Amino acid sequence: MKILAAMSGGVDSAVAAARAVEAGHEVVGVHLALSRMPGTLRTGSRGCCTLEDSMDARRVCAQLGIPFFVWDFSERFKEDVVDDFIAEYEAGRTPNPCMRCNEKIKFAALLERAVSLGFDAVVTGHYARVITNDDGNRELHRAADWAKDQSYVLGVLTHEQLKHAWFPLATTPSKAEVRAEAERRGFSVAKKPDSYDICFIPEGDTRAWLGEHIQMRPGMIKDTSGNVVGEHPGAQGFTVGQRKGLALGTPAPDGKPRFVLEIRPKTNEVIVGSRELLSIDEIRGIRATWAGIPVPEAEHFLAQEPKLGARSETFDVTAQVRAHADPVRGTAHLEWAEDTDAETPGKLRVETVVRLHDGLFGVAPGQTMVLYQGTRVLGQSTIARAYSLAREDLDDLRENAAV
Ligand SMILES: Nc1ncnc2c1ncn2[C@@H]1O[C@H](COP(=O)(O)OP(=O)(O)OP(=O)(O)O)[C@@H](O)[C@H]1O
């Protein structure tokens, strides 16, 4: 096969590319230049956008004896990942830029170009398994090493994309083995540290970075009864569930610590309350994508005419709401609901509704909910709302808090 190896300059993609070469494929290495200012990013450190990374990738390809190219995707990365990240925070949500990058850059822009150039598959150093089931369909599964498993950030991949994705590290028992293999192969990147969470944020200080990119305005911090309990330098710098950095002068009347419950960009307010008020047991996701063939319950439902309130049969899932969060068990269904983001009233959208068996704390709108059955990824959706059915009056309290 003709394989394009996506080379970050890190140890994982180096070993993944080496395995593709060893398996006898015709491999070409490509490093994506994602930053418009590569020289300014984490020099001497580790991201996926530095000049140093591109040099490391080049060296590995030279050692493997394969061609190497740098493709400049910085414009698309800025538009599809960085600008979206800023817009989501501006709207008071908490996005996952790595998923967005997988969706728009690595398995869209890169994959499309690779396929149009005649490549059969793109190889990356992600830890996740793609298997072909008995019906000949592709399925995405968790990696053998659950500690390194990256199936969550790949939850955005569609069946078509999975047909062209190859993750050679899928079955490697541990990252330590990958490093040992890199050492044996003589790769200079064998001991290179793992990448940071968000490659375009130097030093990893998201709040400071947002402060430079969003016009922050000071505003009020309120409790759920609408009382002003403090001031903030800009609502968009906060995340639901956050406790640190609130700088509330006086303690709460009940003496309990207060957490961010909600961010209201329109009124520039941050609503705070006790930890119990962060507990949720139902999540509604929008803009779902399905990794492969969806469950029969979803497939049957999606084939029917849209009707407000119509629901699919339920199906058992485990839901994961953050890259490093534990998956939690629940029951899911799809539902036609009013699209509250639409400009024209009455527009409908499909929502993925998950009722959790044990509940969760501090789930923010904008986060991605990936649904699994066992080790298999079913698909993902963006969290629009997360709430407690057992505490239905909370929404009313929050509404009143703005008055
Ligand atoms: N700038 C880039 N150019 C090409 N491919 C990339 C780039 N950044 C990431 N990738 C691909 O996506 C995979 C996962 O990226 P991630 O940022 O999660 O790095 P990682 O798990 O630390 O892997 P690595 O050790 O290869 O950097 C990489 O293994 C690589 O195949």
The ligand as an SDF file (V2000), in Angstrom:
LIG
                    3D

 31 33  0  0  0  0  0  0  0  0999 V2000
    2.4290   18.6610   13.2220 N   0  0  0  0  0  0  0  0  0  0  0  0
    2.1150   17.4160   12.8720 C   0  0  0  0  0  0  0  0  0  0  0  0
    2.4130   16.9500   11.6410 N   0  0  0  0  0  0  0  0  0  0  0  0
    2.0920   15.7060   11.2560 C   0  0  0  0  0  0  0  0  0  0  0  0
    1.4740   14.8300   12.0650 N   0  0  0  0  0  0  0  0  0  0  0  0
    1.1480   15.2260   13.2970 C   0  0  0  0  0  0  0  0  0  0  0  0
    1.4550   16.5280   13.7730 C   0  0  0  0  0  0  0  0  0  0  0  0
    1.0060   16.6220   15.0470 N   0  0  0  0  0  0  0  0  0  0  0  0
    0.4590   15.4330   15.3490 C   0  0  0  0  0  0  0  0  0  0  0  0
    0.5380   14.5700   14.3080 N   0  0  0  0  0  0  0  0  0  0  0  0
    0.0630   13.1760   14.2380 C   0  0  0  0  0  0  0  0  0  0  0  0
   -0.9610   12.9650   15.2020 O   0  0  0  0  0  0  0  0  0  0  0  0
   -0.5350   11.9820   16.1570 C   0  0  0  0  0  0  0  0  0  0  0  0
   -1.0410   12.3200   17.5400 C   0  0  0  0  0  0  0  0  0  0  0  0
   -0.6090   13.5870   17.8900 O   0  0  0  0  0  0  0  0  0  0  0  0
   -0.3940   14.0360   19.3920 P   0  0  0  0  0  0  0  0  0  0  0  0
   -0.2570   15.4940   19.3580 O   0  0  0  0  0  0  0  0  0  0  0  0
   -1.4420   13.4100   20.2170 O   0  0  0  0  0  0  0  0  0  0  0  0
    1.0400   13.4900   19.7120 O   0  0  0  0  0  0  0  0  0  0  0  0
    1.6250   12.2820   20.5210 P   0  0  0  0  0  0  0  0  0  0  0  0
    0.5930   11.2900   20.9500 O   0  0  0  0  0  0  0  0  0  0  0  0
    2.5280   12.8520   21.5380 O   0  0  0  0  0  0  0  0  0  0  0  0
    2.4610   11.5850   19.3480 O   0  0  0  0  0  0  0  0  0  0  0  0
    3.9360   11.9310   18.9100 P   0  0  0  0  0  0  0  0  0  0  0  0
    4.8190   11.3020   19.9610 O   0  0  0  0  0  0  0  0  0  0  0  0
    4.0730   11.2920   17.5640 O   0  0  0  0  0  0  0  0  0  0  0  0
    4.0300   13.4270   18.8640 O   0  0  0  0  0  0  0  0  0  0  0  0
    0.9710   11.9590   16.0470 C   0  0  0  0  0  0  0  0  0  0  0  0
    1.4970   10.7210   16.4710 O   0  0  0  0  0  0  0  0  0  0  0  0
    1.1910   12.2120   14.5750 C   0  0  0  0  0  0  0  0  0  0  0  0
    1.0290   11.0470   13.7990 O   0  0  0  0  0  0  0  0  0  0  0  0
  1  2  1  0
  2  3  1  0
  2  7  2  0
  3  4  2  0
  4  5  1  0
  5  6  2  0
  6  7  1  0
  6 10  1  0
  7  8  1  0
  8  9  2  0
  9 10  1  0
 10 11  1  0
 11 12  1  0
 11 30  1  0
 12 13  1  0
 13 14  1  0
 13 28  1  0
 14 15  1  0
 15 16  1  0
 16 17  2  0
 16 18  1  0
 16 19  1  0
 19 20  1  0
 20 21  2  0
 20 22  1  0
 20 23  1  0
 23 24  1  0
 24 25  2  0
 24 26  1  0
 24 27  1  0
 28 29  1  0
 28 30  1  0
 30 31  1  0
M  END
$$$$
